Amino acid sequence: MIRVGVFGAGGRMGSTVCRAVTEAPDMELVAAVDPGAAGTAPGDVALAAEAHQLEAAGAEVAVDFTVLDAARENLRWCAEHGVHAVVGTTGFGERELAELAELFERSSANAIIAPNFAIGAVLMMRFSEMAAPFFETAEIIELHHDHKADAPSGTAARTAQRMAAASKDWADDPTTTVIAEGARGGTIEGIPIHSVRMRGMVAHQEVLLGTEGQTLSIRHDSYDRSSFMPGVLLAVRKVADTPGLTVGLDALLRF
Ligand code: NAD
């Protein structure tokens, strides 16, 4: 049995992870940490306010779905205490990921950070990267629920980075007059990203690519937070045997 602790256990994703871990036949939920929530998590585990509860409970793997500042601290705590980390919290920049890679190289613990644990989203990013060299224009529209704190989404940022790494050959933006500030979205590595926040939605993204006389749309929709759970459980199972820091789920999947 893998002994699992969850940071952010009272949140939307964290509570779903607690249920998924409790239902997994090869895992045991031993600690649930969330300073912003009181009560009990599934499996009758009391919600604790402090990270050291994970150590006291003998957690081997910590899953983090919190907010960026908390995830930063929790990752450092995991590295220092030899607890493997599986992190879904979004917003980490490239430089910070490089620093974390060094931190986990020195630690006895490993870490997997993925901006999206849904298999369909992993494939969407891969297909977008494959398509990038064949098109001159590309824009990303990401759509999320209306409680999401960060924009653009970690998935959109990662998609843009991967597409930019796959192709440098993008047409210039023709816009010379912007009437409404932000109408052309924000850009990451030169690729425009538009963030929609909409009540009723969960997590959605459409990548639009265009060239002479044709466009390609690659779309993924997570309708429910259960879509992320197989990816999270896979990472929990594999993290002990995946040295250092791994970013994204791709390395754990056989394509
Ligand atoms: P949420 O606001 O519902 O939950 C976050 C929880 O973290 C809250 O309950 C809060 O009290 C708790 N928290 C804050 N600081 C903490 C700390 N120091 N220790 C422990 N808990 C702490 O948010 P959410 O919708 O569950 O999303 C959480 C994160 O997961 C966001 O960054 C979101 O973008 C990301 N996300 C990632 C994926 C993915 O597949 N990687 C999917 C969905 C959401």
py3Dmol code that shows the C-alpha trace and the ligand (Angstrom):
import py3Dmol

protein = """\
ATOM      1  CA  MET A   1       0.000   0.000   0.000  1.00  0.00           C
ATOM      2  CA  ILE A   2       1.282   3.477  -0.896  1.00  0.00           C
ATOM      3  CA  ARG A   3       0.804   5.874   2.025  1.00  0.00           C
ATOM      4  CA  VAL A   4      -0.527   9.157   0.590  1.00  0.00           C
ATOM      5  CA  GLY A   5      -1.013  12.615   2.098  1.00  0.00           C
ATOM      6  CA  VAL A   6      -2.933  15.401   0.363  1.00  0.00           C
ATOM      7  CA  PHE A   7      -2.177  19.153   0.540  1.00  0.00           C
ATOM      8  CA  GLY A   8      -5.263  21.232  -0.231  1.00  0.00           C
ATOM      9  CA  ALA A   9      -7.502  18.355   0.894  1.00  0.00           C
ATOM     10  CA  GLY A  10     -10.479  20.675   1.486  1.00  0.00           C
ATOM     11  CA  GLY A  11     -10.380  22.207  -2.016  1.00  0.00           C
ATOM     12  CA  ARG A  12     -12.182  21.204  -5.217  1.00  0.00           C
ATOM     13  CA  MET A  13      -9.312  19.099  -6.593  1.00  0.00           C
ATOM     14  CA  GLY A  14      -7.847  18.014  -3.242  1.00  0.00           C
ATOM     15  CA  SER A  15     -11.140  16.564  -1.969  1.00  0.00           C
ATOM     16  CA  THR A  16     -11.576  14.657  -5.261  1.00  0.00           C
ATOM     17  CA  VAL A  17      -8.017  13.298  -4.875  1.00  0.00           C
ATOM     18  CA  CYS A  18      -8.787  12.205  -1.275  1.00  0.00           C
ATOM     19  CA  ARG A  19     -11.777  10.194  -2.527  1.00  0.00           C
ATOM     20  CA  ALA A  20      -9.815   8.678  -5.441  1.00  0.00           C
ATOM     21  CA  VAL A  21      -6.927   7.656  -3.124  1.00  0.00           C
ATOM     22  CA  THR A  22      -9.371   6.139  -0.614  1.00  0.00           C
ATOM     23  CA  GLU A  23     -11.007   4.103  -3.390  1.00  0.00           C
ATOM     24  CA  ALA A  24      -7.696   2.952  -4.953  1.00  0.00           C
ATOM     25  CA  PRO A  25      -6.937  -0.650  -3.871  1.00  0.00           C
ATOM     26  CA  ASP A  26      -3.172  -0.050  -3.616  1.00  0.00           C
ATOM     27  CA  MET A  27      -3.238   3.273  -1.691  1.00  0.00           C
ATOM     28  CA  GLU A  28      -4.054   4.509   1.761  1.00  0.00           C
ATOM     29  CA  LEU A  29      -4.966   8.111   2.617  1.00  0.00           C
ATOM     30  CA  VAL A  30      -2.948   8.787   5.782  1.00  0.00           C
ATOM     31  CA  ALA A  31      -2.985  12.596   6.038  1.00  0.00           C
ATOM     32  CA  ALA A  32      -5.076  15.473   4.738  1.00  0.00           C
ATOM     33  CA  VAL A  33      -3.708  19.025   5.108  1.00  0.00           C
ATOM     34  CA  ASP A  34      -5.652  22.232   4.531  1.00  0.00           C
ATOM     35  CA  PRO A  35      -5.405  25.282   6.802  1.00  0.00           C
ATOM     36  CA  GLY A  36      -8.486  26.772   5.127  1.00  0.00           C
ATOM     37  CA  ALA A  37     -10.839  23.864   5.840  1.00  0.00           C
ATOM     38  CA  ALA A  38     -12.046  22.005   8.909  1.00  0.00           C
ATOM     39  CA  GLY A  39     -13.626  18.584   9.309  1.00  0.00           C
ATOM     40  CA  THR A  40     -12.666  15.173   8.003  1.00  0.00           C
ATOM     41  CA  ALA A  41     -11.554  13.841   4.639  1.00  0.00           C
ATOM     42  CA  PRO A  42     -12.776  10.477   3.243  1.00  0.00           C
ATOM     43  CA  GLY A  43     -11.431   7.496   5.202  1.00  0.00           C
ATOM     44  CA  ASP A  44     -12.126   9.483   8.406  1.00  0.00           C
ATOM     45  CA  VAL A  45      -8.751  11.268   8.186  1.00  0.00           C
ATOM     46  CA  ALA A  46      -8.868  14.541  10.140  1.00  0.00           C
ATOM     47  CA  LEU A  47      -7.986  17.677   8.151  1.00  0.00           C
ATOM     48  CA  ALA A  48      -4.772  19.096   9.638  1.00  0.00           C
ATOM     49  CA  ALA A  49      -3.436  22.639   9.284  1.00  0.00           C
ATOM     50  CA  GLU A  50       0.292  21.822   9.139  1.00  0.00           C
ATOM     51  CA  ALA A  51       2.545  19.927   6.759  1.00  0.00           C
ATOM     52  CA  HIS A  52       4.272  17.997   9.555  1.00  0.00           C
ATOM     53  CA  GLN A  53       1.066  15.962   9.907  1.00  0.00           C
ATOM     54  CA  LEU A  54       2.209  14.155   6.740  1.00  0.00           C
ATOM     55  CA  GLU A  55       5.493  13.209   8.371  1.00  0.00           C
ATOM     56  CA  ALA A  56       3.798  12.119  11.589  1.00  0.00           C
ATOM     57  CA  ALA A  57       1.439   9.895   9.552  1.00  0.00           C
ATOM     58  CA  GLY A  58       4.347   8.351   7.608  1.00  0.00           C
ATOM     59  CA  ALA A  59       3.214   9.567   4.163  1.00  0.00           C
ATOM     60  CA  GLU A  60       5.438   8.328   1.319  1.00  0.00           C
ATOM     61  CA  VAL A  61       3.816  10.520  -1.352  1.00  0.00           C
ATOM     62  CA  ALA A  62       2.245  13.966  -0.982  1.00  0.00           C
ATOM     63  CA  VAL A  63      -0.234  15.235  -3.572  1.00  0.00           C
ATOM     64  CA  ASP A  64      -0.554  19.039  -3.830  1.00  0.00           C
ATOM     65  CA  PHE A  65      -3.518  20.920  -5.300  1.00  0.00           C
ATOM     66  CA  THR A  66      -3.319  24.263  -3.487  1.00  0.00           C
ATOM     67  CA  VAL A  67      -2.212  27.742  -4.623  1.00  0.00           C
ATOM     68  CA  LEU A  68       1.189  28.633  -6.076  1.00  0.00           C
ATOM     69  CA  ASP A  69       2.782  30.117  -2.915  1.00  0.00           C
ATOM     70  CA  ALA A  70       1.642  27.176  -0.805  1.00  0.00           C
ATOM     71  CA  ALA A  71       2.753  24.635  -3.429  1.00  0.00           C
ATOM     72  CA  ARG A  72       6.228  26.251  -3.490  1.00  0.00           C
ATOM     73  CA  GLU A  73       6.534  25.805   0.276  1.00  0.00           C
ATOM     74  CA  ASN A  74       5.074  22.306   0.211  1.00  0.00           C
ATOM     75  CA  LEU A  75       7.505  21.192  -2.507  1.00  0.00           C
ATOM     76  CA  ARG A  76      10.464  22.443  -0.461  1.00  0.00           C
ATOM     77  CA  TRP A  77       9.078  20.714   2.604  1.00  0.00           C
ATOM     78  CA  CYS A  78       8.761  17.439   0.648  1.00  0.00           C
ATOM     79  CA  ALA A  79      12.334  17.711  -0.667  1.00  0.00           C
ATOM     80  CA  GLU A  80      13.663  18.365   2.847  1.00  0.00           C
ATOM     81  CA  HIS A  81      11.658  15.565   4.462  1.00  0.00           C
ATOM     82  CA  GLY A  82      12.174  12.886   1.779  1.00  0.00           C
ATOM     83  CA  VAL A  83       8.472  12.704   0.832  1.00  0.00           C
ATOM     84  CA  HIS A  84       7.781  12.227  -2.907  1.00  0.00           C
ATOM     85  CA  ALA A  85       5.606  15.002  -4.385  1.00  0.00           C
ATOM     86  CA  VAL A  86       2.883  14.893  -7.055  1.00  0.00           C
ATOM     87  CA  VAL A  87       1.865  18.463  -7.829  1.00  0.00           C
ATOM     88  CA  GLY A  88      -1.074  19.698  -9.895  1.00  0.00           C
ATOM     89  CA  THR A  89      -1.023  23.316  -8.695  1.00  0.00           C
ATOM     90  CA  THR A  90      -0.411  25.573 -11.689  1.00  0.00           C
ATOM     91  CA  GLY A  91       1.637  28.717 -12.262  1.00  0.00           C
ATOM     92  CA  PHE A  92       5.276  27.581 -12.003  1.00  0.00           C
ATOM     93  CA  GLY A  93       7.611  29.439 -14.377  1.00  0.00           C
ATOM     94  CA  GLU A  94      10.434  27.871 -16.371  1.00  0.00           C
ATOM     95  CA  ARG A  95      13.198  29.312 -14.151  1.00  0.00           C
ATOM     96  CA  GLU A  96      11.498  28.095 -11.002  1.00  0.00           C
ATOM     97  CA  LEU A  97      11.105  24.614 -12.480  1.00  0.00           C
ATOM     98  CA  ALA A  98      14.846  24.568 -13.190  1.00  0.00           C
ATOM     99  CA  GLU A  99      15.538  25.495  -9.521  1.00  0.00           C
ATOM    100  CA  LEU A 100      13.154  22.775  -8.348  1.00  0.00           C
ATOM    101  CA  ALA A 101      14.900  20.253 -10.608  1.00  0.00           C
ATOM    102  CA  GLU A 102      18.159  21.044  -8.770  1.00  0.00           C
ATOM    103  CA  LEU A 103      16.434  20.794  -5.399  1.00  0.00           C
ATOM    104  CA  PHE A 104      15.008  17.323  -6.154  1.00  0.00           C
ATOM    105  CA  GLU A 105      18.290  16.151  -7.644  1.00  0.00           C
ATOM    106  CA  ARG A 106      19.847  16.686  -4.214  1.00  0.00           C
ATOM    107  CA  SER A 107      16.876  15.199  -2.315  1.00  0.00           C
ATOM    108  CA  SER A 108      16.063  11.551  -1.632  1.00  0.00           C
ATOM    109  CA  ALA A 109      12.511  12.428  -2.775  1.00  0.00           C
ATOM    110  CA  ASN A 110      11.259  12.772  -6.364  1.00  0.00           C
ATOM    111  CA  ALA A 111       8.628  15.129  -7.768  1.00  0.00           C
ATOM    112  CA  ILE A 112       6.164  15.097 -10.658  1.00  0.00           C
ATOM    113  CA  ILE A 113       4.589  18.449 -11.564  1.00  0.00           C
ATOM    114  CA  ALA A 114       1.899  18.373 -14.257  1.00  0.00           C
ATOM    115  CA  PRO A 115      -0.224  21.330 -15.352  1.00  0.00           C
ATOM    116  CA  ASN A 116      -2.879  18.870 -16.507  1.00  0.00           C
ATOM    117  CA  PHE A 117      -3.435  15.293 -15.377  1.00  0.00           C
ATOM    118  CA  ALA A 118      -6.215  14.516 -17.904  1.00  0.00           C
ATOM    119  CA  ILE A 119      -5.045  12.107 -20.621  1.00  0.00           C
ATOM    120  CA  GLY A 120      -7.043  14.003 -23.279  1.00  0.00           C
ATOM    121  CA  ALA A 121      -5.269  17.244 -22.354  1.00  0.00           C
ATOM    122  CA  VAL A 122      -1.867  15.531 -22.463  1.00  0.00           C
ATOM    123  CA  LEU A 123      -2.716  14.326 -25.987  1.00  0.00           C
ATOM    124  CA  MET A 124      -4.048  17.772 -26.977  1.00  0.00           C
ATOM    125  CA  MET A 125      -0.679  19.310 -26.030  1.00  0.00           C
ATOM    126  CA  ARG A 126       1.203  16.626 -27.935  1.00  0.00           C
ATOM    127  CA  PHE A 127      -0.977  16.948 -31.063  1.00  0.00           C
ATOM    128  CA  SER A 128      -0.575  20.760 -30.966  1.00  0.00           C
ATOM    129  CA  GLU A 129       3.189  20.410 -30.770  1.00  0.00           C
ATOM    130  CA  MET A 130       3.121  17.968 -33.737  1.00  0.00           C
ATOM    131  CA  ALA A 131       0.942  20.320 -35.807  1.00  0.00           C
ATOM    132  CA  ALA A 132       2.917  23.507 -35.029  1.00  0.00           C
ATOM    133  CA  PRO A 133       5.567  23.247 -37.815  1.00  0.00           C
ATOM    134  CA  PHE A 134       2.840  22.956 -40.501  1.00  0.00           C
ATOM    135  CA  PHE A 135       1.002  26.227 -39.707  1.00  0.00           C
ATOM    136  CA  GLU A 136       2.013  29.916 -39.663  1.00  0.00           C
ATOM    137  CA  THR A 137      -0.608  31.183 -37.209  1.00  0.00           C
ATOM    138  CA  ALA A 138      -1.787  29.707 -33.919  1.00  0.00           C
ATOM    139  CA  GLU A 139      -3.877  30.967 -31.007  1.00  0.00           C
ATOM    140  CA  ILE A 140      -4.996  29.251 -27.810  1.00  0.00           C
ATOM    141  CA  ILE A 141      -8.367  29.766 -26.158  1.00  0.00           C
ATOM    142  CA  GLU A 142      -8.562  28.311 -22.659  1.00  0.00           C
ATOM    143  CA  LEU A 143     -11.866  28.264 -20.776  1.00  0.00           C
ATOM    144  CA  HIS A 144     -12.215  27.556 -17.046  1.00  0.00           C
ATOM    145  CA  HIS A 145     -14.663  27.837 -14.138  1.00  0.00           C
ATOM    146  CA  ASP A 146     -15.122  31.256 -12.552  1.00  0.00           C
ATOM    147  CA  HIS A 147     -13.102  30.505  -9.375  1.00  0.00           C
ATOM    148  CA  LYS A 148      -9.790  29.984 -11.145  1.00  0.00           C
ATOM    149  CA  ALA A 149      -7.162  32.332  -9.670  1.00  0.00           C
ATOM    150  CA  ASP A 150      -4.432  32.277 -12.335  1.00  0.00           C
ATOM    151  CA  ALA A 151      -4.515  33.269 -16.003  1.00  0.00           C
ATOM    152  CA  PRO A 152      -3.598  31.969 -18.432  1.00  0.00           C
ATOM    153  CA  SER A 153      -3.949  28.357 -17.301  1.00  0.00           C
ATOM    154  CA  GLY A 154      -0.832  26.261 -16.731  1.00  0.00           C
ATOM    155  CA  THR A 155      -1.988  23.995 -19.551  1.00  0.00           C
ATOM    156  CA  ALA A 156      -2.222  26.900 -22.007  1.00  0.00           C
ATOM    157  CA  ALA A 157       1.201  28.202 -20.987  1.00  0.00           C
ATOM    158  CA  ARG A 158       2.764  24.764 -21.378  1.00  0.00           C
ATOM    159  CA  THR A 159       1.034  24.216 -24.745  1.00  0.00           C
ATOM    160  CA  ALA A 160       2.394  27.525 -26.052  1.00  0.00           C
ATOM    161  CA  GLN A 161       5.914  26.716 -24.827  1.00  0.00           C
ATOM    162  CA  ARG A 162       5.863  23.313 -26.498  1.00  0.00           C
ATOM    163  CA  MET A 163       4.464  24.697 -29.772  1.00  0.00           C
ATOM    164  CA  ALA A 164       7.085  27.465 -29.770  1.00  0.00           C
ATOM    165  CA  ALA A 165       9.823  24.891 -29.189  1.00  0.00           C
ATOM    166  CA  ALA A 166       8.491  22.847 -32.137  1.00  0.00           C
ATOM    167  CA  SER A 167       8.366  25.794 -34.569  1.00  0.00           C
ATOM    168  CA  LYS A 168       9.932  29.261 -34.787  1.00  0.00           C
ATOM    169  CA  ASP A 169       8.153  30.078 -38.038  1.00  0.00           C
ATOM    170  CA  TRP A 170       5.131  32.168 -36.959  1.00  0.00           C
ATOM    171  CA  ALA A 171       3.566  35.072 -38.903  1.00  0.00           C
ATOM    172  CA  ASP A 172       3.605  38.545 -37.311  1.00  0.00           C
ATOM    173  CA  ASP A 173       0.435  39.819 -35.618  1.00  0.00           C
ATOM    174  CA  PRO A 174      -1.237  42.153 -38.179  1.00  0.00           C
ATOM    175  CA  THR A 175      -3.002  44.236 -35.471  1.00  0.00           C
ATOM    176  CA  THR A 176      -2.005  47.929 -35.499  1.00  0.00           C
ATOM    177  CA  THR A 177      -4.970  49.378 -33.570  1.00  0.00           C
ATOM    178  CA  VAL A 178      -6.287  47.862 -30.327  1.00  0.00           C
ATOM    179  CA  ILE A 179      -9.656  49.365 -29.391  1.00  0.00           C
ATOM    180  CA  ALA A 180     -10.311  47.285 -26.252  1.00  0.00           C
ATOM    181  CA  GLU A 181      -7.231  46.595 -24.106  1.00  0.00           C
ATOM    182  CA  GLY A 182      -6.426  42.874 -24.117  1.00  0.00           C
ATOM    183  CA  ALA A 183      -8.560  42.095 -27.171  1.00  0.00           C
ATOM    184  CA  ARG A 184      -5.674  40.150 -28.700  1.00  0.00           C
ATOM    185  CA  GLY A 185      -5.099  38.235 -25.437  1.00  0.00           C
ATOM    186  CA  GLY A 186      -1.715  37.736 -23.782  1.00  0.00           C
ATOM    187  CA  THR A 187       1.220  36.003 -25.421  1.00  0.00           C
ATOM    188  CA  ILE A 188       3.571  33.284 -24.275  1.00  0.00           C
ATOM    189  CA  GLU A 189       6.570  32.718 -26.551  1.00  0.00           C
ATOM    190  CA  GLY A 190       4.755  34.787 -29.215  1.00  0.00           C
ATOM    191  CA  ILE A 191       1.582  32.643 -29.244  1.00  0.00           C
ATOM    192  CA  PRO A 192      -1.601  34.541 -28.242  1.00  0.00           C
ATOM    193  CA  ILE A 193      -3.635  33.041 -25.384  1.00  0.00           C
ATOM    194  CA  HIS A 194      -7.209  34.062 -24.546  1.00  0.00           C
ATOM    195  CA  SER A 195      -8.559  33.181 -21.085  1.00  0.00           C
ATOM    196  CA  VAL A 196     -12.316  32.769 -20.570  1.00  0.00           C
ATOM    197  CA  ARG A 197     -13.706  32.418 -17.009  1.00  0.00           C
ATOM    198  CA  MET A 198     -17.229  31.022 -17.031  1.00  0.00           C
ATOM    199  CA  ARG A 199     -19.574  29.684 -14.365  1.00  0.00           C
ATOM    200  CA  GLY A 200     -20.612  26.103 -15.161  1.00  0.00           C
ATOM    201  CA  MET A 201     -17.348  25.163 -16.870  1.00  0.00           C
ATOM    202  CA  VAL A 202     -14.519  22.991 -15.479  1.00  0.00           C
ATOM    203  CA  ALA A 203     -11.401  23.035 -17.732  1.00  0.00           C
ATOM    204  CA  HIS A 204     -11.404  23.366 -21.519  1.00  0.00           C
ATOM    205  CA  GLN A 205      -8.928  24.377 -24.203  1.00  0.00           C
ATOM    206  CA  GLU A 206      -8.998  24.857 -27.944  1.00  0.00           C
ATOM    207  CA  VAL A 207      -5.836  25.286 -29.993  1.00  0.00           C
ATOM    208  CA  LEU A 208      -6.483  26.936 -33.366  1.00  0.00           C
ATOM    209  CA  LEU A 209      -3.890  26.624 -36.113  1.00  0.00           C
ATOM    210  CA  GLY A 210      -4.167  28.231 -39.530  1.00  0.00           C
ATOM    211  CA  THR A 211      -2.389  28.182 -42.863  1.00  0.00           C
ATOM    212  CA  GLU A 212      -3.416  29.042 -46.442  1.00  0.00           C
ATOM    213  CA  GLY A 213      -7.053  27.987 -47.011  1.00  0.00           C
ATOM    214  CA  GLN A 214      -7.394  25.769 -43.939  1.00  0.00           C
ATOM    215  CA  THR A 215      -7.521  25.694 -40.147  1.00  0.00           C
ATOM    216  CA  LEU A 216      -7.124  22.926 -37.619  1.00  0.00           C
ATOM    217  CA  SER A 217      -8.864  23.020 -34.214  1.00  0.00           C
ATOM    218  CA  ILE A 218      -7.660  20.738 -31.431  1.00  0.00           C
ATOM    219  CA  ARG A 219     -10.015  20.799 -28.472  1.00  0.00           C
ATOM    220  CA  HIS A 220     -10.125  19.122 -25.092  1.00  0.00           C
ATOM    221  CA  ASP A 221     -12.894  19.353 -22.479  1.00  0.00           C
ATOM    222  CA  SER A 222     -12.765  18.198 -18.855  1.00  0.00           C
ATOM    223  CA  TYR A 223     -16.415  18.106 -17.784  1.00  0.00           C
ATOM    224  CA  ASP A 224     -15.676  16.748 -14.332  1.00  0.00           C
ATOM    225  CA  ARG A 225     -12.710  16.684 -11.918  1.00  0.00           C
ATOM    226  CA  SER A 226     -12.781  12.882 -12.126  1.00  0.00           C
ATOM    227  CA  SER A 227     -11.052  13.354 -15.529  1.00  0.00           C
ATOM    228  CA  PHE A 228      -7.818  14.213 -13.682  1.00  0.00           C
ATOM    229  CA  MET A 229      -7.828  11.266 -11.261  1.00  0.00           C
ATOM    230  CA  PRO A 230      -6.355   8.427 -13.405  1.00  0.00           C
ATOM    231  CA  GLY A 231      -3.384  10.713 -14.174  1.00  0.00           C
ATOM    232  CA  VAL A 232      -2.931  11.703 -10.521  1.00  0.00           C
ATOM    233  CA  LEU A 233      -3.069   8.054  -9.360  1.00  0.00           C
ATOM    234  CA  LEU A 234      -0.621   7.041 -12.111  1.00  0.00           C
ATOM    235  CA  ALA A 235       1.819   9.717 -10.907  1.00  0.00           C
ATOM    236  CA  VAL A 236       1.406   8.580  -7.269  1.00  0.00           C
ATOM    237  CA  ARG A 237       2.237   5.001  -8.338  1.00  0.00           C
ATOM    238  CA  LYS A 238       5.258   6.001 -10.449  1.00  0.00           C
ATOM    239  CA  VAL A 239       6.863   8.896  -8.563  1.00  0.00           C
ATOM    240  CA  ALA A 240       9.084   6.729  -6.309  1.00  0.00           C
ATOM    241  CA  ASP A 241      10.702   5.182  -9.425  1.00  0.00           C
ATOM    242  CA  THR A 242      10.986   8.423 -11.421  1.00  0.00           C
ATOM    243  CA  PRO A 243      14.185  10.166 -10.255  1.00  0.00           C
ATOM    244  CA  GLY A 244      14.441  13.929  -9.750  1.00  0.00           C
ATOM    245  CA  LEU A 245      11.805  16.326 -11.081  1.00  0.00           C
ATOM    246  CA  THR A 246       9.525  15.360 -13.977  1.00  0.00           C
ATOM    247  CA  VAL A 247       7.348  18.021 -15.619  1.00  0.00           C
ATOM    248  CA  GLY A 248       4.218  16.810 -17.395  1.00  0.00           C
ATOM    249  CA  LEU A 249       2.639  13.384 -17.586  1.00  0.00           C
ATOM    250  CA  ASP A 250       4.104  12.485 -20.994  1.00  0.00           C
ATOM    251  CA  ALA A 251       7.175  10.776 -19.538  1.00  0.00           C
ATOM    252  CA  LEU A 252       4.932   8.351 -17.612  1.00  0.00           C
ATOM    253  CA  LEU A 253       2.781   7.351 -20.591  1.00  0.00           C
ATOM    254  CA  ARG A 254       3.593   4.953 -23.403  1.00  0.00           C
ATOM    255  CA  PHE A 255       2.506   6.536 -26.694  1.00  0.00           C
TER     256      PHE A 255
END
"""
ligand_1 = """\
44
NAD
P -9.406 25.330 -4.501
O -9.346 26.779 -4.169
O -10.738 24.654 -4.551
O -8.510 24.494 -3.450
C -7.254 24.918 -2.978
C -7.162 24.498 -1.511
O -5.820 24.666 -1.059
C -8.048 25.349 -0.570
O -8.929 24.494 0.152
C -7.033 26.037 0.360
O -7.527 26.224 1.685
C -5.876 25.028 0.304
N -4.578 25.571 0.736
C -4.101 26.846 0.612
N -2.881 26.921 1.166
C -2.571 25.687 1.639
C -1.432 25.126 2.292
N -0.367 25.877 2.606
N -1.452 23.807 2.634
C -2.515 23.046 2.343
N -3.638 23.506 1.725
C -3.647 24.816 1.372
O -8.636 25.151 -5.886
P -8.748 23.946 -6.949
O -9.797 24.266 -7.955
O -8.796 22.643 -6.209
O -7.341 24.097 -7.712
C -6.108 23.980 -7.007
C -4.956 24.083 -7.994
O -4.989 22.964 -8.894
C -4.976 25.339 -8.902
O -3.653 25.796 -9.072
C -5.521 24.806 -10.234
O -5.084 25.567 -11.322
C -4.896 23.430 -10.234
N -5.528 22.431 -11.108
C -4.683 21.570 -11.724
C -5.175 20.531 -12.493
C -4.202 19.567 -13.108
O -4.627 18.609 -13.792
N -2.899 19.739 -12.905
C -6.565 20.369 -12.645
C -7.406 21.270 -11.992
C -6.877 22.293 -11.204
"""
view = py3Dmol.view(width=600, height=400)
view.addModel(protein, "pdb")
view.setStyle({"model": 0}, {"cartoon": {"style": "trace"}})
view.addModel(ligand_1, "xyz")
view.setStyle({"model": 1}, {"stick": {}})
view.zoomTo()
view.show()
